[in-house]
Amino acid sequence: MAERRFDAVVIGGGAAGLFCANVAGRLGRRVAVLERNSQVGRKIIISGGGRCNFTNLDVSSANFVSQNPHFAKSALARFTPHDFIEIVKRHKIPFQEKKHGQLFCRDSSRSIVEMLLKEAKAARVEILTNTEIVCVEHRERFVVRTTGSDLETDRLVVASGGLSFPKVGATGLGYDIARQFGHSVTDTRPSLVALRLKGRAFPDLSGVSVDAEVKCGGNSFRESILFTHKGLSGPAILQISNYWKPEQPVEIDLLPELDLTQLFDEKQNSSQQLSNILSEHLSKRVVEAFLPQKLARKRVGELDLAARSAIEDKIKRWQARFDATEGWDRAEVTMGGVSTDEVSSQTMESKFQPGLYFIGEILDVTGWLGGYNFQWAWASGAAAGRAIGKS
Ligand SMILES: Cc1cc2nc3c(=O)[nH]c(=O)nc-3n(C[C@H](O)[C@H](O)[C@H](O)COP(=O)(O)OP(=O)(O)OC[C@H]3O[C@@H](n4cnc5c(N)ncnc54)[C@H](O)[C@@H]3O)c2cc1C
């Protein structure tokens, strides 16, 4: 079959791929986007509970995890949240700020996909859906063999995303292409994901949410946690999952607002039972599950120092041990990916193969929960798109 020729071919019609194609297209390049699904941007559509947390007002490289913490700096500085917000405003998409600077669509995340498709049309980007890549070859140029037509190009952008949520299209193809061209891929694991408690879980508390401070490996997050059937979820747990490694305990303070030592001192002469005192500050069901039964009915004055400290250990310094995550089907992102040491932080171009680019989640750059992963997709896509436009 005759090969169709493009200035650039982008593998993956997700956030990063579409954005990159639009930037390069606007700069006059003839670009094709290849997407295996029947529609582009499926992860965008399901994101943020259907309202897409498309960026965050406060973004820096400190909000990302990577073996090279400096890698993301340049692209993030050259395409900021305000640059993206400007496009959203131009398309008159209503949005709102939620806590921690998180920006969400007011109506539906579909409006972000529609915006990207309108921009693609204006930039004359050709989008080929239902297109599975068979293999990539490189002679003088890249040849992308697909289940449809074969495409020839000087610039190939790998934007096929990570491994999470395979039901909306994730595949490991991008990592295979990276290895084919000599790149290393760091260990990958599910992240921004619920964790399963080792040994005793709290199925009776399933659905209960608690404001907590969660710490692991020198990182801490103050948000809610949610008890699940097998372990813990909720924003603070998803955040800490970016840092958690098996065998590492996660310390959880179930009463971050409260100085328990001070409370005990104040209640030294109180006739209230301990469980009632604590239930004024924490869900009664959680108190019952965490307070040793033999202590629940005691008064504070009846506690010796060892008992006080045991209660503080349970409630203020709970050493939660997890043995697994809820896995790829439930993880919002992939931790790890194509090593950033071998990719230009200015252009996202491979240091080994001229004309080959990696953008978005496929790279070893993982953001916190809160719109950071999309901001990385837009920023890395813009960096590659501009470089392609200029080259
Ligand atoms: C449930 C959920 C909710 C999320 N919510 C948010 C949020 O609110 N805010 C936020 O910042 N981040 C969120 N994320 C993370 C965010 O969606 C990703 O980080 C982001 O989509 C990554 O963009 P990408 O373009 O690199 O990859 P993707 O958006 O995953 O796009 C990759 C594309 O490549 C296609 N593809 C893969 N393999 C092939 C192949 N072999 N051939 C052709 N095409 C292929 C895929 O079908 C997909 O369309 C969420 C993720 C999930 C799973």
PDBQT file of the ligand as one rigid body, heavy atoms in Angstrom, charges set to zero:
ROOT
HETATM    1  C1  LIG A 401     -10.117   8.046  35.861  1.00  0.00    +0.000 C 
HETATM    2  C2  LIG A 401      -9.054   9.074  35.611  1.00  0.00    +0.000 A 
HETATM    3  C3  LIG A 401      -9.281  10.388  36.015  1.00  0.00    +0.000 A 
HETATM    4  C4  LIG A 401      -8.274  11.361  35.811  1.00  0.00    +0.000 A 
HETATM    5  N1  LIG A 401      -8.543  12.637  36.184  1.00  0.00    +0.000 NA
HETATM    6  C5  LIG A 401      -7.593  13.601  35.991  1.00  0.00    +0.000 A 
HETATM    7  C6  LIG A 401      -7.858  14.964  36.291  1.00  0.00    +0.000 A 
HETATM    8  O1  LIG A 401      -8.995  15.338  36.630  1.00  0.00    +0.000 OA
HETATM    9  N2  LIG A 401      -6.829  15.860  36.146  1.00  0.00    +0.000 N 
HETATM   10  C7  LIG A 401      -5.582  15.490  35.685  1.00  0.00    +0.000 A 
HETATM   11  O2  LIG A 401      -4.693  16.332  35.576  1.00  0.00    +0.000 OA
HETATM   12  N3  LIG A 401      -5.330  14.198  35.336  1.00  0.00    +0.000 NA
HETATM   13  C8  LIG A 401      -6.301  13.260  35.468  1.00  0.00    +0.000 A 
HETATM   14  N4  LIG A 401      -6.053  11.966  35.093  1.00  0.00    +0.000 N 
HETATM   15  C9  LIG A 401      -4.743  11.654  34.465  1.00  0.00    +0.000 C 
HETATM   16  C10 LIG A 401      -4.786  12.127  33.002  1.00  0.00    +0.000 C 
HETATM   17  O3  LIG A 401      -5.950  11.641  32.379  1.00  0.00    +0.000 OA
HETATM   18  C11 LIG A 401      -3.554  11.611  32.240  1.00  0.00    +0.000 C 
HETATM   19  O4  LIG A 401      -2.378  11.920  32.943  1.00  0.00    +0.000 OA
HETATM   20  C12 LIG A 401      -3.512  12.249  30.855  1.00  0.00    +0.000 C 
HETATM   21  O5  LIG A 401      -4.654  11.880  30.118  1.00  0.00    +0.000 OA
HETATM   22  C13 LIG A 401      -2.246  11.811  30.112  1.00  0.00    +0.000 C 
HETATM   23  O6  LIG A 401      -2.308  12.327  28.808  1.00  0.00    +0.000 OA
HETATM   24  P1  LIG A 401      -1.566  11.557  27.608  1.00  0.00    +0.000 P 
HETATM   25  O7  LIG A 401      -2.001  12.257  26.374  1.00  0.00    +0.000 OA
HETATM   26  O8  LIG A 401      -0.158  11.402  27.920  1.00  0.00    +0.000 OA
HETATM   27  O9  LIG A 401      -2.209  10.099  27.650  1.00  0.00    +0.000 OA
HETATM   28  P2  LIG A 401      -3.722   9.668  27.342  1.00  0.00    +0.000 P 
HETATM   29  O10 LIG A 401      -4.652  10.787  27.635  1.00  0.00    +0.000 OA
HETATM   30  O11 LIG A 401      -3.891   8.385  28.059  1.00  0.00    +0.000 OA
HETATM   31  O12 LIG A 401      -3.755   9.443  25.770  1.00  0.00    +0.000 OA
HETATM   32  C14 LIG A 401      -3.074   8.401  25.150  1.00  0.00    +0.000 C 
HETATM   33  C15 LIG A 401      -3.861   7.999  23.941  1.00  0.00    +0.000 C 
HETATM   34  O13 LIG A 401      -3.094   7.075  23.190  1.00  0.00    +0.000 OA
HETATM   35  C16 LIG A 401      -3.956   6.069  22.730  1.00  0.00    +0.000 C 
HETATM   36  N5  LIG A 401      -3.181   4.870  22.473  1.00  0.00    +0.000 N 
HETATM   37  C17 LIG A 401      -2.562   4.070  23.381  1.00  0.00    +0.000 A 
HETATM   38  N6  LIG A 401      -1.960   3.047  22.761  1.00  0.00    +0.000 NA
HETATM   39  C18 LIG A 401      -2.183   3.224  21.431  1.00  0.00    +0.000 A 
HETATM   40  C19 LIG A 401      -1.821   2.476  20.289  1.00  0.00    +0.000 A 
HETATM   41  N7  LIG A 401      -1.158   1.338  20.382  1.00  0.00    +0.000 N 
HETATM   42  N8  LIG A 401      -2.225   2.928  19.077  1.00  0.00    +0.000 NA
HETATM   43  C20 LIG A 401      -2.955   4.085  18.970  1.00  0.00    +0.000 A 
HETATM   44  N9  LIG A 401      -3.334   4.806  20.028  1.00  0.00    +0.000 NA
HETATM   45  C21 LIG A 401      -2.952   4.389  21.251  1.00  0.00    +0.000 A 
HETATM   46  C22 LIG A 401      -4.965   5.887  23.841  1.00  0.00    +0.000 C 
HETATM   47  O14 LIG A 401      -6.157   5.266  23.399  1.00  0.00    +0.000 OA
HETATM   48  C23 LIG A 401      -5.173   7.316  24.304  1.00  0.00    +0.000 C 
HETATM   49  O15 LIG A 401      -6.242   7.949  23.621  1.00  0.00    +0.000 OA
HETATM   50  C24 LIG A 401      -7.043  10.998  35.238  1.00  0.00    +0.000 A 
HETATM   51  C25 LIG A 401      -6.840   9.675  34.821  1.00  0.00    +0.000 A 
HETATM   52  C26 LIG A 401      -7.819   8.732  34.996  1.00  0.00    +0.000 A 
HETATM   53  C27 LIG A 401      -7.580   7.321  34.522  1.00  0.00    +0.000 C 
ENDROOT
TORSDOF 0
